[in-house]
């Protein structure tokens, strides 16, 4: 089927393919067959004109190249769906409710910090109550999608996905662990001066059962190094121990998980328009992407006049095979278009047609997901039947 005759919904596209194939042998030319197929499934969006203007990008379906052989369905393509960025309704996006911090005098309406007794009277016997209701941007926008346009391009020659998380080395010696234990006990028992309790421990010295006298001496040397540091000196406890005993404190080195990372997807597309209609499609694709990745000034009179800038549009990427989600390749979360470059002299020198269209154009784009990938994402239906995210 012609590449330009596709529908954004995979199921609708499948129905369109069936209708198109059923019309074979009826003596219809290509355009008549396409039109009849769309009428059979109740859709005719492939014939919709793409108007430019104030609402540029609305209800726009751009596909390159615009035609294929009749015996080919749609092949493997990359579909780019542009959606409007929707901020959180409450303006923060965190969805955290904290209770048990304040009390309100019902007679005067005065609000003050709640004491321990007030918290008990309010039912917060375990301290402050924190309830979370997080909704990430990907879920929020996916549930309230405002689609602006679609772009369908041949699948790039080089595609890959790269998942990574951050792990970091962490060290904690016996003195630090002991200090942490003192602090935890002080907080649990409601001791006011936590720092004072730790200092008192250092001043009185520490005795650890089972250690040799030499090890006890090393431990006291480390504590003395901490005490000297409290006076503004730059003495390392490790150096004090090493100089006095020839030993160092065991740092209990361990690799710990420290965070997640966002994935980036660079793509490269080459355009060689063969006729004025295809030239218009290429111009529409480049212009639409540039427009959608730009921030919105809100008020515009030759320059940005507003106090604030609105977020650019976002993009939902999908690999397709014959108009349906690809059965093997990775899925995407919502992405932002973070970079775009266009080379209008990809042939090595500048050359153009009579209407000024460059004969060979190379467009490089970089998309970056707005939320990280989690373990639970692979358990959802959105991860697909292939390799997942």
C-alpha positions in Angstrom: 0.0 0.0 0.0 1.2 3.5 -0.6 3.2 4.9 2.2 1.0 7.9 2.4 -2.1 5.8 3.1 -1.7 4.9 6.8 -3.7 5.5 10.0 -2.2 6.4 13.4 -4.1 3.6 15.2 -2.6 0.2 14.5 -5.9 -1.6 14.5 -7.4 0.9 12.0 -4.3 0.5 9.9 -4.8 -3.3 9.8 -8.4 -2.9 8.7 -7.2 -0.5 6.0 -4.7 -3.0 4.7 -7.4 -5.7 4.6 -9.8 -3.4 2.7 -7.1 -2.4 0.2 -6.1 -6.1 -0.5 -9.8 -7.0 -1.0 -10.1 -4.5 -3.8 -7.4 -6.2 -5.9 -8.6 -7.4 -9.3 -11.4 -4.9 -9.6 -9.7 -2.8 -12.3 -9.3 0.3 -10.1 -6.3 2.5 -10.5 -4.0 3.2 -7.5 -5.8 6.4 -6.3 -9.3 5.0 -6.8 -8.2 1.9 -4.9 -6.8 3.9 -2.0 -9.9 6.1 -1.8 -12.2 3.0 -1.9 -10.2 1.3 0.9 -10.5 4.4 3.2 -14.3 4.6 2.5 -14.7 0.9 3.4 -13.1 1.5 6.8 -14.8 4.9 7.3 -11.6 6.9 7.1 -10.2 9.3 4.5 -7.5 11.2 6.4 -4.8 10.4 3.8 -6.5 12.8 1.5 -6.7 15.6 4.0 -4.9 18.7 2.8 -2.1 20.0 5.0 -2.7 23.6 5.6 -0.1 25.9 7.0 -0.9 28.9 9.2 -1.7 29.8 12.7 -2.7 26.2 13.5 0.1 24.6 11.6 0.5 20.9 12.6 -3.1 20.3 13.6 -4.6 17.1 12.1 -1.5 16.7 9.9 -0.2 13.4 8.7 3.2 13.7 7.0 4.8 10.6 5.4 8.0 10.3 3.4 8.4 9.1 0.8 4.8 9.6 -0.3 4.5 6.5 -2.5 5.5 2.9 -2.6 4.9 -0.1 -4.8 1.3 -1.5 -4.7 2.4 -4.9 -3.5 4.2 -3.5 -0.4 2.2 -2.9 2.8 4.1 -0.3 4.9 7.3 -2.1 5.8 9.3 -1.1 8.8 8.9 2.6 9.7 9.3 5.0 12.6 6.2 6.9 13.6 6.6 10.2 15.4 3.5 11.5 17.2 3.7 15.1 18.4 1.6 15.7 21.6 1.1 18.8 23.6 2.9 19.1 27.0 0.4 19.1 29.8 1.6 20.4 33.2 0.3 19.0 36.5 -3.1 20.3 37.6 -1.9 21.3 41.0 1.1 23.1 39.5 3.7 21.1 41.5 3.6 17.5 40.1 4.6 16.0 43.4 1.3 15.0 45.0 2.6 14.9 48.6 0.2 15.5 51.6 1.9 16.2 54.9 -0.3 15.9 58.1 0.5 16.5 61.8 2.7 19.5 61.4 0.2 22.3 62.2 -2.8 22.8 64.4 -5.6 25.2 63.8 -7.6 27.0 66.5 -11.2 26.4 65.4 -12.4 29.5 67.2 -9.8 32.1 66.0 -8.6 30.3 62.8 -5.0 30.8 64.0 -2.5 28.2 62.7 0.5 27.2 64.7 3.0 24.4 64.9 1.6 21.3 66.6 3.3 20.1 69.8 3.8 16.4 70.7 0.6 16.5 72.7 -1.3 18.2 69.9 -0.1 15.5 67.5 -1.3 12.8 69.9 -4.7 14.5 70.2 -4.9 14.7 66.4 -4.2 11.0 66.1 -0.6 11.2 64.8 1.0 9.1 67.5 3.7 7.9 65.2 4.8 11.5 64.3 4.2 13.4 61.1 2.2 11.6 58.4 3.4 11.8 54.8 1.2 10.5 52.0 2.4 10.5 48.4 0.5 10.3 45.2 3.1 10.6 42.5 2.2 10.7 38.8 5.1 11.1 36.4 4.8 13.2 33.3 4.7 10.2 31.0 1.6 8.7 32.7 0.0 12.1 33.1 0.3 13.2 29.5 -0.4 9.7 28.1 -3.7 9.7 29.9 -4.7 13.1 28.5 -3.1 13.0 25.1 -3.6 16.0 22.8 -2.2 14.9 19.5 -1.0 17.6 17.1 0.3 15.7 14.1 2.0 12.5 13.0 5.2 11.9 11.0 6.0 8.5 9.4 9.6 8.0 8.1 11.5 5.0 6.9 13.2 3.2 9.8 16.7 4.6 10.2 19.7 2.6 9.0 21.2 2.6 12.5 18.9 2.0 15.5 19.8 1.0 19.1 18.7 1.4 22.6 21.0 1.9 25.6 19.8 1.4 29.2 22.0 2.4 32.1 21.8 3.1 35.9 24.3 4.7 38.2 26.2 2.9 40.9 28.8 4.5 43.1 31.4 3.5 45.6 30.5 4.2 49.2 32.7 4.1 52.3 31.8 4.0 56.0 34.3 3.1 58.8 33.6 2.0 62.3 33.8 5.5 63.8 31.2 6.8 61.3 29.0 3.8 62.0 29.2 4.3 65.7 28.3 8.0 65.3 25.3 7.1 63.2 24.2 4.6 65.8 24.4 7.3 68.5 22.4 9.8 66.3 19.7 7.2 65.6 19.4 6.3 69.3 19.2 10.0 70.2 16.5 10.7 67.7 14.5 7.6 68.7 14.6 8.6 72.4 14.0 12.3 71.7 17.4 13.5 72.9 17.6 17.2 71.9 21.4 17.6 71.5 22.3 14.9 69.1 25.7 16.5 68.2 26.5 16.8 71.9 25.9 13.1 72.5 28.3 12.3 69.7 31.0 14.7 71.0 30.6 13.2 74.5 31.3 9.8 73.0 34.5 11.1 71.4 35.7 12.9 74.5 35.2 9.9 76.8 36.8 7.4 74.4 35.5 4.2 73.0 36.1 0.7 74.2 35.3 -2.2 71.9 35.3 -5.7 73.5 37.5 -8.3 71.8 40.0 -5.8 70.3 43.7 -6.0 71.1 45.4 -3.2 72.9 47.0 -2.1 69.7 43.6 -1.9 67.9 42.1 0.0 70.9 45.0 2.5 70.6 44.3 2.8 66.8 40.6 3.5 67.5 41.5 6.2 70.1 43.9 7.7 67.6 41.1 8.0 65.0 38.8 9.6 67.6 41.5 12.1 68.4 41.8 13.0 64.8 38.1 13.7 64.7 38.4 15.9 67.7 41.3 17.9 66.2 39.2 18.4 63.1 36.5 19.9 65.2 39.0 22.6 66.1 39.5 23.6 62.5 42.5 21.5 61.7 42.7 19.4 58.5 43.9 16.1 60.1 42.6 12.9 58.6 41.6 10.2 61.1 43.1 7.7 58.6 46.5 9.5 58.7 46.5 9.6 62.5 45.8 5.9 62.8 48.4 5.1 60.1 51.1 7.2 61.7 50.5 6.0 65.2 49.8 2.3 64.7 50.7 1.4 61.1 47.1 0.5 60.4 44.1 2.1 58.7 40.4 1.9 59.5 38.4 -0.5 57.4 36.3 1.7 55.1 33.8 -1.1 54.3 33.9 -0.2 50.7 30.8 -1.2 48.8 29.2 -0.4 45.5 25.8 1.1 46.1 22.9 2.0 43.7 22.7 5.8 43.5 20.2 6.6 40.7 18.6 6.1 37.4 19.4 7.7 34.0 17.3 9.0 31.1 17.7 7.4 27.7 18.6 9.4 24.5 17.9 8.3 21.0 19.8 9.9 18.1 18.3 9.3 14.6 19.5 10.3 11.1 17.3 10.6 8.1 18.1 11.4 4.5 15.6 13.1 2.2 15.9 13.2 -1.6 12.6 14.8 -2.8 11.7 13.5 -6.3 8.8 15.9 -7.1 7.2 19.1 -5.8 4.7 17.2 -3.7 7.4 15.3 -2.0 9.4 18.5 -1.5 6.4 20.0 0.3 6.2 16.9 2.6 9.9 17.3 3.5 9.5 21.0 4.2 6.5 20.2 6.3 8.4 17.6 8.3 11.4 19.8 9.0 9.3 22.9 9.8 6.9 21.0 12.1 9.7 19.4 14.1 11.5 22.8 14.5 8.3 24.5 15.5 7.4 21.8 18.1 10.8 21.7 19.8 10.8 25.5 20.3 9.6 27.1 23.5 6.3 28.9 23.4 6.5 32.6 24.4 2.7 32.9 24.9 2.7 36.6 24.0 4.5 37.4 20.8 4.9 40.7 19.0 8.1 40.3 16.9 9.8 39.0 20.0 9.0 37.1 23.2 7.0 39.5 25.4 5.7 37.2 28.2 7.2 36.7 31.6 7.1 33.0 31.3 7.9 30.5 28.5 5.8 27.4 28.0 7.3 24.0 27.5 7.8 22.7 23.9 5.7 19.8 22.6 6.6 16.2 23.3 6.9 13.2 21.0 5.7 9.6 21.2 7.9 7.3 19.1 6.9 3.9 17.8 8.6 1.4 15.5 6.0 0.0 13.1 6.0 -3.1 11.0 3.3 -3.3 8.4 1.4 -0.5 10.2 1.4 -2.3 13.6 3.7 -2.0 16.6 7.0 -3.8 15.8 7.1 -7.3 17.3 10.7 -7.1 18.2 12.2 -3.6 18.6 12.1 -1.6 21.7 9.3 0.7 22.9 9.6 4.3 24.0 8.3 6.5 26.7 7.4 10.1 25.9 10.4 12.0 24.6 11.5 15.6 24.2 13.3 16.7 21.0 16.5 18.0 22.5 18.5 18.6 19.4 18.0 18.9 15.6 20.4 19.7 12.8 19.7 19.8 9.1 22.4 19.6 6.4 21.0 21.0 3.1 24.2 20.0 1.2 24.3 16.4 2.1 25.5 15.6 -1.5 28.8 17.2 -0.7 28.0 20.4 -2.6 25.1 22.7 -2.9 22.6 21.7 -5.6 18.9 22.4 -5.9 16.0 21.9 -8.2 14.3 24.8 -10.1 12.0 25.6 -7.2 15.0 25.9 -4.8 14.6 22.5 -3.0 18.0 20.9 -2.2 18.5 17.6 -4.0 19.8 15.8 -0.9 19.0 16.7 2.8 20.2 15.0 6.0 18.3 15.6 9.2 19.8 14.6 12.6 17.5 14.6 15.6 18.0 13.6 19.2 15.1 12.5 21.4 15.4 12.1 25.2 12.8 10.4 27.3 11.2 12.5 30.0 11.0 9.7 32.6 13.4 6.8 33.4 12.6 3.2 32.8 11.7 1.1 35.9 11.4 -2.7 36.5 7.6 -2.5 36.6 7.4 -0.9 33.2 8.3 -4.3 31.7 5.3 -5.9 33.4 2.9 -3.5 31.7 1.1 -4.1 28.4 2.8 -1.0 27.0 6.1 -2.8 27.0 4.9 -4.9 24.0 5.8 -8.4 23.0 9.3 -7.7 22.0 12.4 -6.6 23.9 10.4 -4.1 26.0 11.7 -0.7 26.6 
